[in-house]
Amino acid sequence: MALEDSSASHGPDGRRAWEDVDVPDPATPGAPSAVDPIRVLVVDDHVLYRRGLERVLELDDDILIVGEASDGSEAIARAEELLPDVVLLDVRMPRRSGIEACAAIREVAPSARIVMLTMSEEEADLFSAVRAGANGYLLKDVPGEEIAASLRAVHGGQSLISPSMASHLLAEFAALSRRGAAAPDVPVVPAPRLTARELDVLRLVARGRSNRDIAGELWISENTVKNHVRNLLEKLQLHSRMEAAMYAVNEKLLEPEA
């Protein structure tokens, strides 16, 4: 019970100029969370795997499972309905594949980040996922706690790929660079829509630098880096840092590192 202070000042209407107000303690049950949880949609056609993954992720206070789906078509409908922050999406499913669903989800829930979580180690699936706009590509042998950490990273703007698959992507980048070097008479496609600073950021993104690394190298703030990344993705109509890296290689924007 709040105690009235007889020395408290009163306004001209005789009411107290201030009142004691009960302020909820953020640490007490029922108090609003300072940070909203990451809303996740889980999509996999194997119900036992889906249930097990959900149980593991629900142990994390930062993650909220808002829905699930068992095939690509259902995933698209649920993503449009729920507008999740992150979609965990298997590659090979009935009715519509995860790759097809990824591209469609980009249209109906453009703010959602998409992570492919799959058994497929096929290079074709990896490249197709990147082109479809996936923000991450993880294999199902990743421990549950690492999946939760990956969700937080992707939600924070990073792009992730399983180390064993990253070698395939880097090999493809190297092959593209060699093909470009072997054909010097082929004109370089300019990127006139990007500013000089955006091109600097794009080149560093393509080399796998984090926002913090880019900020340090270019002597700008991390927030400025994030703005540049967002702007260049919008201008180039790309969906992820991985797509941006592939673009930089295709357009021969990378110079050999000393």
LINFEN-V323458 format. One record per pair of residues at least 24 apart in sequence whose ideal C-beta (glycine too) atoms are under 8 Angstrom apart, sorted by the first residue. I is the first residue (numbers start at 1). J is the second residue. D is the distance in Angstrom with one decimal. If there is no record, write none. Layout:
I/J/D
I/J/D
//
This chain:
35/62/7.4
37/61/7.1
37/62/5.6
37/63/5.8
37/64/4.0
38/62/5.9
38/63/5.2
38/64/6.8
38/85/5.0
38/86/5.9
38/151/5.9
38/152/6.7
38/155/4.9
39/64/5.3
39/66/4.6
39/82/7.3
39/84/4.7
39/85/4.6
39/86/7.4
40/64/6.8
40/65/5.5
40/66/6.6
40/84/6.0
40/85/6.9
40/86/5.0
40/87/7.5
40/88/6.3
40/151/6.4
41/66/6.2
41/67/5.0
41/68/7.0
41/69/6.9
41/75/7.2
41/78/5.8
41/79/6.0
41/82/6.0
41/84/4.1
41/86/7.4
41/87/4.7
41/88/7.1
41/112/7.8
42/67/7.6
42/68/4.7
42/69/7.6
42/88/5.0
43/68/7.0
43/69/4.5
43/70/7.5
43/71/7.9
43/72/7.7
43/74/7.6
43/75/4.2
43/78/7.8
43/87/6.5
43/88/6.4
43/89/4.8
43/90/6.1
43/93/7.4
43/98/7.1
43/101/7.2
44/70/7.2
44/88/7.7
44/90/4.5
44/93/7.4
44/117/7.5
45/70/5.1
45/71/5.8
45/90/6.5
45/93/4.5
45/94/6.0
46/90/8.0
49/140/7.4
53/88/7.4
53/117/7.9
53/144/7.0
53/147/7.2
56/144/3.5
56/145/7.6
56/147/7.3
56/148/7.4
57/144/7.2
57/147/7.0
57/148/5.8
57/151/7.5
60/148/4.6
62/148/7.6
62/152/6.3
63/148/6.1
63/151/6.3
71/95/4.3
71/96/6.5
72/96/2.9
72/97/5.6
72/98/6.1
72/100/5.5
72/101/3.6
72/104/7.9
73/101/7.6
75/101/4.6
75/105/6.8
76/101/5.5
76/104/4.7
76/105/5.9
76/108/6.2
79/105/4.6
79/108/5.9
79/109/4.4
79/112/6.1
80/108/3.9
80/109/6.1
83/109/5.3
83/111/7.1
83/112/7.0
84/109/7.1
84/112/5.6
85/111/7.8
85/112/6.7
85/113/6.7
85/155/5.6
86/112/6.7
86/113/4.8
86/114/7.5
86/115/6.4
86/151/5.4
86/154/6.2
86/155/5.5
87/112/5.4
87/113/7.4
87/114/4.9
87/115/7.1
88/115/5.5
88/117/5.0
88/147/7.7
88/151/7.5
89/114/5.9
89/115/6.9
89/116/5.6
89/117/6.8
89/134/7.8
90/116/7.5
90/117/6.3
90/118/5.4
91/116/5.6
91/118/4.0
91/120/4.8
91/125/5.2
91/129/6.9
92/118/7.0
92/119/7.9
92/120/6.2
92/125/7.9
98/129/7.6
99/125/7.1
99/128/4.8
99/129/5.9
99/132/5.2
100/132/7.8
102/129/6.4
102/132/4.1
102/133/5.9
102/134/5.5
103/132/4.3
103/133/6.3
106/132/7.5
106/133/4.6
106/239/6.0
113/154/4.8
113/155/5.9
115/150/6.6
115/151/6.9
115/154/5.6
115/160/7.3
117/142/7.9
117/147/7.0
121/164/6.9
121/165/6.7
123/168/4.8
123/172/7.4
126/161/7.7
126/165/5.4
126/168/5.9
126/169/6.5
127/169/7.8
127/172/6.9
130/169/7.5
130/240/7.1
130/242/4.7
130/243/5.8
130/246/6.4
131/243/7.1
131/246/7.9
133/238/7.9
133/239/3.3
133/240/6.2
133/243/6.9
134/239/7.9
134/240/6.6
134/242/7.4
135/159/5.2
135/160/7.5
135/239/7.3
135/240/4.7
135/241/7.8
135/242/7.6
136/160/4.1
136/161/6.5
137/161/4.8
137/162/6.5
137/165/5.7
138/162/5.2
139/164/6.8
139/165/7.0
157/211/7.2
157/226/6.4
157/229/7.4
158/210/7.3
158/241/7.3
159/240/5.1
159/241/4.0
159/242/4.9
161/242/7.0
169/242/7.3
173/206/8.0
173/245/7.0
173/246/7.4
173/249/4.8
176/249/4.7
176/250/6.3
177/249/6.1
177/252/7.8
177/254/6.8
180/249/7.9
180/252/4.7
188/251/6.9
188/252/5.0
189/251/5.0
189/252/7.6
191/236/7.5
191/251/6.3
191/253/7.1
193/235/4.8
193/236/7.5
194/232/5.8
194/235/6.2
194/236/7.6
197/228/6.3
198/228/5.4
198/231/6.3
198/232/4.5
198/235/7.6
199/253/6.9
201/225/6.3
201/228/4.3
201/229/6.2
201/232/6.6
202/232/5.5
202/244/6.0
202/247/7.7
202/248/5.5
202/253/6.6
203/248/6.2
203/253/5.9
203/254/6.1
203/255/7.8
205/229/6.5
205/241/5.3
205/244/5.3
205/245/6.3
205/248/7.5
206/244/6.6
206/245/4.1
206/247/7.9
206/248/3.7
206/249/6.6
206/253/7.2
206/254/5.8
207/254/7.3
207/257/7.5
208/245/7.5
//
